[in-house]
Amino acid sequence: MGQESKIEAEITVRRALELPALRRGLPEVLAGEDRLDRPVRWVHAGEVPHIASLLKGGELLLTTGLGLGSRPTEQRAFIRKLADREIAALVVELGSRFASLPSAMVDAAQECGLPLIQLHREVPYVTVTEAIHTEIVNSHYTLLRRADELLRRCTDVLLGGGGAPEILRLLAVFTGNPLCLEAPDGSPLYAAGPDDGDGCGPADADPLVAWEGLRDTGVRIDVPGGGHGPDAVRARLVLLPVNTPPAPVHRIAAERAADLLAVVMLQSRQEEVLAARGRGDFLADLAEGRVSAAEAPGQARLLGFRPGSDPVVPVVMRMPAQLPSPGSWAVLAQALREELAAPGVPVLLGVRPVEGRVPLLVALRAGQDREALAGRVAAALHAGVVRAGLDRPSAQHPVVVIGTAGDWAAAGSGLRHAAEAAAAAQGLPPQPWFDARRLDIELLLWRMREHGEEGVLADFVDRAIGPLLRHDRSARQPLLPTLEAYLASAGRKAETARDLNVNRQTLYDRLARIAQLLDTDLEDAQTVLGLRLALRARRHAERG
């Protein structure tokens, strides 16, 4: 939990009794000793019988007892009225009216849970009032200073390229509780927890699950929309009382963060990208095993994905490294959502800007063909990229990988496999979509590179096709394209000659020259397999 949530800036009855101005009066607590941590909102002094009607609650009331009445019934009624007003405590100075407080008052205070303190020595009320009010003002200043510090950190995050999710995570750490940003219709846009990634935060409350159970009891803060009527509120922050009740400083900080969020959300289409990032976080947690198969359907339902008993197909689109720019994710998320509405099947789409990928789950309806569905989904994804204006001629094409249909138990591993396969497929000749099952060799080579085996891959490539690569560096007629075409056609020479637009004799001469350079037999099955692997490994070794 964030350190801030452990520090309370309020002045309590206990703290007030510790101040020299009251301590000089030799205070003695007669009732409500377990309620001394009540906050003191203000100090009031008075001697009239109807003093309770002048109070608002949270006051520490100073009196000599002149207005308490002489009969036990009057004294008990006086205490009950103060308790009903929910004052912080009653402090009675002995001497002017009482040598000691009547038992009727003490009993009534104990029954009502009202802290009752008697002072054995006279104290100047003005000194007590001044001391406690100074503490209250200082505590308010401390609250504001801590809230200002959070606002400064949020501003630094924005200046460093962060956005609304980073602000929400900072606020969750500050409050020590999960929180959720809701759309005006009450649907979740983004949920964040107090664990800031250092492993020290509480792991017992998933923010989305906490929101579902506690949203009606949470503290709500409006994010202003800058308009009137329905446009007056752009979103709502909900502070969820999971670990501790929200403190006053948490509300102050949330109100200031809400104003900052309003500016961020007005400047860009943050609602869409927030919702998409929230779904992306869920899909990433599912892929990494942080959400179990039993929990996943319920959390997906909260995010609007209801596939029922149908299998789900994991899909990942990986964007090129140079796309999109930080401000483009909102446009991309909106365009993809609109394009994916066309296939007419339940889709849960998220974005992961840091990894540069778009994960999603698609429901496979009964009797629906997986390949046909994959084609429609891939077409929608590519159309969304075009619609968002991210199809730059000089850029690589996005890579779309379709996984295997399965139940929720297989969805997580399917998403993880598709994400890795999409990374491995970058640089392959463009296709509308890749089948994750047909990328296992690429994935194996990619994993070797990711684990620091670039040297092993480079050595293998050099042994297998090194002489050919060195020949092509200075040759007028490179031979590597001929080898690639020959292997792509599974050794069918007529088809290879047609693909290369050369006559057969020219192809035979080139193949003979390749066999001579590599000192190998191009008709041997093991040799062909090794050359295929070497051509694939070359791409990963050069990328490493």
N, C-alpha and C positions, 0 to 999 in steps of 0.2 A: 504494500500500500504506500502511496506517496507520503512523504514526511509531513506535508502540509496538513493532511487530515488528522494528524495526531496532536496538533497544536490548536487549542481553543483560545481565541482572543477575548471572549466575553469575560466580564467581571461577575463573579458568583457571590452568593451570600457568604460563603466560606472566605472568599478573598476579601470581602468588605470587612468582615470581623477581624481580619489580620492587619488592617490598616491602623496606624498609630492613633488616628482620630477616634476610632471606636475602641481600640484595645485599651486606651486610657480609662474607659468606663468600666473595665473588668466585666466583659460580657459573659453571661452564663446561658447556655442553651437549655431550655426546659422542655421543648417539644420539637419534633420534626428534624432531629439530628441527621436522619437519612436523606433529608431534602435540602441540605446546605449547598448543593451544587446547582441549585436553580440560578438562572441568570438574573441579574438586576438590571432592569431597563432604566430606572430613574429612582430618585430619592424624594420622599414627601414627608413633611412634618405637619401634624395637625392634632387638634384636641376636641373636635366636634363629634357628637354621637353618630351623625350621618356621614362620616368621612368616607365610608365605602363607596357611596354614590359618586364621589369626586375622583375616584381612581379608575384607571384603564386596565390594570394588570401588569405584573412585572415590577411593581414598585417595592422598595424597601421603606416601610412606614415607621417613622420615629414619633413617639408620643410619651407624655408623662402619665397618661391614663386618666386625665380629667374627663374625657368624654366616654369612658367605658361603662358608666352606670354603676350603681351600688348593689344591685341585686344580681344573684347568680344567673338568673334567666336573661337579664340584659347583657351580662358579660358573655354568656355563651352565644347569644344572638349576634353580638358585635363580632366575635371570632368567626362565626359561620358566614356572615356577610363578607368579611375580608377574604375568607377562603373561596367563596363563590366568585369573587372578583379576580381570583388567581394572582394575588400579590405575591411577591417573592418572599417576604418575611415581615414580622411585626417585632419591633424593638421598643421595649418599654423601659424608661428611666425611673428607677425607684427613688423615693424620697418625697416628692411633691404630693403623691396620692397614696402610694402603696409602699409598705416596708418590704413586702414580698408579694409576688403575684398570686391572686386567689386560685385555689385548686380548680374552680369551675372553668376558669380561662385555660389553665394548663390541660385539663381533661378534654375540653372542647378542641383545643389546638391539636392534641394528639389524635383525636378522632378524625379531624379534617385533614391531617397531614400538613398543617401550616407551621413552618418554623417560627418558634416563639422564643425571644431572647430578652432577658432582663439585664439592665446595666446597674451595677452596684455603686457606681460613682457618677456624678454629674459631668456631662460633656457639653461643650458648646455645639448646638445643632448646626450652626452655620459652618463650623469647621468640618463637621462630619459630612454635611451636604457638599461642601466644596471639594473635599478629598475624594468622595465617591464619584462625583460628577467628573472630576479630572480623570479618574481611572476609566470611566465610561467613554469619555471623549478619546482618551489615548487608545482604548481597545478598539474603538471604531476606526481610528486612524490606522492601527495595525492591520485591521481587516482590509481596509482600502489599499494599504500598501502591499499586502500579499496578493490581493486581486489585481493590482496594477502590475505586479511582478509577473503573474501569469499572462496578463495581456501583452506585456513586453516580449515574453517568450513566444507567444503565438504570432506576434508581429514579425519576430526574427525568423520564424518558420516560413511565413509567407514570403518574406524578402529572400529567403534561401531557396525558393521554388516550390515549397510545400503548398498544401491546399486545405480544404475543409476537413478531410480525414485526419490529418496531422493535428489540427486544432482540437478535434474531438478527443483524440487519444491523450493529448496533454491535459485536457479538462478532466478526463476520466482518472488519470493518475493523480491529479490535484485533489479530486474529491474522494479518492479511494473507493469509488463505486462504479459499476457499469452505467452507461447512459446510452440514450438512443435519440437520433434526430428523426422526427416524424414529418411526413408530408402533411399538408393541411387536412387531408381526408383521413389521417390517422394511420396510414400505412408506413412501415419502417423504411427510411432512406439509408441510414447507416448506424450501426451499433458498435460501440467501442468499450473495452474493458480497462480496468486499472493496471493490468500487467503490461508494463512498457517494454517487455522483451528481454529484461535482465534476469528473468526467472524468479524474481523476488515477489511478484504480485500474486494475489489470490487466484487460484485456478479452479475454484469451485463454482463459479457463476458464469455461464456463457452469456454474453451480453444480450443476444437475441432471445434466449430462453427467459432471462431475467425480465426483459421488456414485456414478453407475453404475460408473465405472471404478476408483474408489479406495476404495469403502466398506469393503472387507475390510482395507485397510491403514491406515485412519484411526483416530484416537484416539476412543474411545467413552466418553461420560459419561452415566450414568443420570440421568434426571429422575424423582425419586421420586414414587410415586403415593399414598403415605400408607396403603397397605393391606399385606396379606401375600400370599405366594404369587404368583399371576398379577397381582395388583393392586399389587405392590410397586414396579413400574416403570411409569410413565405414558407415557414416551417416552424416546428416546435422542438425545443430541447427538453428531454425528460430525464431528470436525475433520479436514478433508481436506488431506493434504500436497502441495498443488499447487505453490505458489511457494517455500515454505521448510518444513522439518520443524517441527512444532509445538514451541515452547519450553516449559520448565516453567511460566513465567508464563501461557502460554496455557491450559494445563491447569487451573491454579489459577483463572483467570478463568472458564473454562467451568464448573467445578464450582460456583462461586458463582452464575453466571448460571443454572445448572440448578436450583438451589434457588429462585431467583426465578421461573423459569418454572413450577416445580411449583405455587407459590402462585397464579400467574395462571391456570394451566390448571385448578386445582381450583375456582377461584371461578366459572368460566364454561366453556362447552363449547368450549374453545379448539381441541381437535383438529380438529373439523369446520371451524371458520372458518379455521384455519391451512391446512388442506389446500385449502379453497376459495380462499383468497387466493393460495396457490401456483399453483393452476390459473389464477386470474385474471391473475396476473403473466405466466404463459406465453402466455395468449390476448392480453394487451396487447402483449407483445413480438412475437407473430406479426402483430398488426394494424399495428404500427409498423415492421415490416420488420427487427426485430432478430433474429428467427428465420427462417431461409430455408425455402422449401418443401421442400428436401431434408432439412433437419434436423428439421422439424416432426413427421413421423410417429414417429420414434424417441423424441423427447421426450414426445409425446402417449402413446405406449405406456407409458412409465415412470409416467405419471399415470393409467393404467388405461383409456385410450381407444383402442380397436382397431376402427376402422371397416372395415378391410380395403381392398378396392378400391372400396367404395361411395362415392358423392359425399357431401360434408358440407354441411350447411345452417348458415350463421351466424345466430345469434339474439342479440338484446340486449334485456334488460328494464331500463328506467330507472325508478328509484324516485323518488317526489316529493321535493322539496327537504327537506321536514320529516320524512321517513321514510328509513330507520329510525334510531332512536337508536343510539349507539355499541355498546351492549350487545346490540342486537337482531340483529346480523349473524350471530352463531353460530346463533341460533334459526332465522333465515331460511334459512341455508345448509343446515341439517339438514332443515328442512321441504321445501325445494325438491328436495333429493336424494331424499327419500322419495317425493314426488309424481311426480318424473320417472322413477322406476323403473316406474311403471304402463304407459307407452307401450311398453315392451319393446324399445327400440332403444338402441344405444350413445349415450351423452351425456357430454360433457365440460363440466362447469359450474364456473365460477369466480365470485368476487365482487371488486368494485373499490370498497371503501367510500368512498375519497376522491372518486371520480367519481360515486358513488351509482348504480352500474349493475351488472347481472349479465350477463356475456357467456357464451355457450355455443356449442358445436358439436354438431350432431345428425347422425347417419348416416342417409342416405336409402337404404333397402333397395331392391333391384331390384323393379320393379313397384309400388312404393309411391307414392301420390299426394302431391305436395309440399303441396298445400293441406290435405289431410286430416291429414297429419303436423303441419303448422303449427298447425292447430286443437287437436290433442291436446296439443302441447307448450305452447301458450299457456294452455290450460285448466289444465294441471298447474302452470304458473308462478303463475297467479292463485290457484289453490287453495293453493299453498305460502304465498303472502302472507297468505291468510285463516288458514291453519293456524298461522302464526307470530304471529297476533294483530296484524297491521299494517294491516288494512283499516279504518281509522278513518273514520267517516262524514264528518267535516269535511275530510278530506284528499283531494287529487287521486288519481286512480287511477294505478297503474303503467302505463307505456307499453311494450308488447311489439312489437318490430319483427322481422320474419322476412326474411332475405336470400335470395339466389339460390343454389341448389345448385351445387356445383362441386368441383373437385379441390383439393389442398393449395395449388397455386399461386394459386388464387382465394380461398382461405379468409381470408387476412390482409386483403386489400382489402375482402372482403365483411364482415368484422367491423368494420372501420373505418367503412365506409359505413353499416352498421346502427346503430352507436353514434351517429354524427352525425345520422342520420335520427330516432333515438329522441329526441335532444335537440330537434330541430326540431319533432317531433310533440307535445311537451308543450303542453297547453292546447287541443288539438283535441278535438272531441266524442269521448267514450270509445268504443273498439271493443275486441273481444277481442284482436285483433292487427292490425298494419298491415303491408302489403307494402312493403318498402323501395323497390321499383321505382316505386311510386305516390306517393312522397313527395318526388320530385325538385324540384318547385316549392317546397315548404315548405323543403327543404334549401338551395336557392339563396337564398331570403330569409333563412334563419337564418345562412348564411355571410356574407351582407352585413352583418347585425347584428353578428356576431362579429368582423368586420373593421372595425368602427367606422363603418359606413354607416347608423347609425340616422337621421341627418338626411336622407339621400337617401330612405330609406323613408318617413319622416314627410312629406316634401315631396310624394312621389308620392301618398300616401294623402290628403293635404289637397287636392291638385288633383283627384283622382278623386271622392272622396266627402265632402270637407270641408263643403260646404253642407248636406248631409244630416245629418252628425254635429252640426253647430251647431243645426240645426232641432230635432233630437231632445232636446237638452239642456233645452229649455223647453216642448216640445210635450206635450200631454196624451196624444196617440196617436203613439208613436214609429214611424217608417217603416223603420228599418234592418232589423227582423226580416222585414218584407215583402220587401225587396230580397234578403235572404239566402235566404228560402224560394223566391222566384222563380228565383234563379240555381241553387239546389240542384235544382230540378225541371227544369232545362234549358229554362226559358221556357214550360213547359206550364201555362197559366193555370188550367185546371180542377183539376189536381193541386195547384197552389199554393193555390187557394181552399180546397180540402179540407184541406190540411195546416194552414192558418191558421184553419180553422173560421169562414170568412166567406163571404158570398154573392159572386157574380161581380162585381156592380156595385160593391160596396165595394172589391173587389180592383182593378177598373179605375180607380176614383177614386184609390186610393193610388198605383198605378203611374204614373198621369198626374201626380200631385203630385211623385213622385220624379223623373220625367223633367224636369219644370219646374224643380225645385230644382237639378238637376245640369246643366240645359241640354244634354240629350243624348237620343239615340234608343235606347230599350231593346231595339229589334229589331235593331240593328246588331251584327254579329258581333264587330267589333273593339272596340266599346264594351263588350259583354258580357265579352270576355276581360279588358279593362282593369279592369272592376269586380270580376271574380273575383280578379284579382291584388291589387287594392287591399284587398279584405276579408281576404285572407290576410296581406298585408303589414302591415295594421293591428295584428294580434295580435303580430307580431314587433317592430314599432316601439314598441308600448306596453310590451312586456316589456323592451326595451332601456332 
